[in-house]
Amino acid sequence: MRITVKFFASLKEQFEKPELELELDDNQFTVADVWKQVSQHSELPANVLSAVNLEYAQASDTVNDGDEVAFFPPVTGG
């Protein structure tokens, strides 16, 4: 299974790239599993938001072949 992972704002700086292609062997990956793959097996922080194919997603949502998964920190402003 191949997916695109995108990082925004400070996460782009943390991972030193705006996106990457990820090849996964198993077809039963969740958003949290994707985070673990790209972050050297750390848990998905509670304050990091995620989206799958441009729609907000929960950590437990399933990721499918060809999906785009995006991670971004909370947005503040006023």
C-alpha positions as CSV (number, residue, x, y, z in Angstrom):
1,M,0.0,0.0,0.0
2,R,1.3,3.4,-0.9
3,I,0.2,6.7,0.6
4,T,1.2,10.3,0.6
5,V,1.9,12.0,4.0
6,K,1.9,15.8,4.2
7,F,3.2,18.0,7.1
8,F,2.1,21.5,7.7
9,A,3.4,24.5,9.8
10,S,5.9,23.5,12.5
11,L,5.6,19.8,11.7
12,K,7.0,20.5,8.2
13,E,10.0,22.0,10.0
14,Q,10.2,19.1,12.4
15,F,10.2,16.5,9.7
16,E,12.4,18.7,7.4
17,K,10.1,18.2,4.4
18,P,6.6,19.1,3.4
19,E,5.6,15.6,2.3
20,L,6.7,12.1,1.6
21,E,5.6,8.9,0.0
22,L,5.2,6.0,2.4
23,E,5.1,2.3,1.3
24,L,3.3,0.1,3.9
25,D,3.1,-3.7,3.8
26,D,-0.1,-4.2,5.6
27,N,-3.5,-3.0,4.4
28,Q,-4.8,-2.4,7.9
29,F,-3.2,0.9,8.9
30,T,-4.8,3.7,10.9
31,V,-3.9,7.4,11.0
32,A,-2.1,6.7,14.3
33,D,-0.1,3.9,12.6
34,V,1.0,6.3,9.9
35,W,2.2,8.8,12.5
36,K,4.2,6.0,14.2
37,Q,5.8,5.1,10.9
38,V,7.0,8.6,10.1
39,S,7.9,9.6,13.7
40,Q,10.1,6.7,14.6
41,H,7.3,5.0,16.6
42,S,6.2,7.8,18.8
43,E,2.5,8.2,19.8
44,L,0.4,10.7,17.9
45,P,0.3,13.8,20.1
46,A,-3.2,14.8,21.3
47,N,-2.8,18.3,19.9
48,V,-1.8,17.2,16.4
49,L,-4.7,17.3,14.0
50,S,-5.0,14.9,11.0
51,A,-6.9,14.6,7.8
52,V,-7.4,11.9,5.2
53,N,-8.1,13.0,1.7
54,L,-8.8,16.6,2.8
55,E,-11.3,15.6,5.6
56,Y,-10.6,15.7,9.3
57,A,-9.8,12.3,10.6
58,Q,-9.5,10.6,14.0
59,A,-6.4,8.6,15.0
60,S,-8.4,5.4,14.7
61,D,-9.6,6.0,11.1
62,T,-8.4,3.5,8.5
63,V,-6.0,4.5,5.7
64,N,-6.3,3.0,2.3
65,D,-4.0,2.6,-0.7
66,G,-3.6,5.9,-2.5
67,D,-4.8,8.0,0.4
68,E,-3.3,11.3,1.4
69,V,-2.8,11.7,5.1
70,A,-2.0,15.2,6.5
71,F,-0.8,16.2,9.9
72,F,-0.8,19.7,11.3
73,P,-0.5,21.4,14.7
74,P,-3.5,23.3,16.2
75,V,-4.1,26.7,14.6
76,T,-4.5,29.7,16.8
77,G,-5.3,33.2,15.9
78,G,-7.7,36.0,16.6
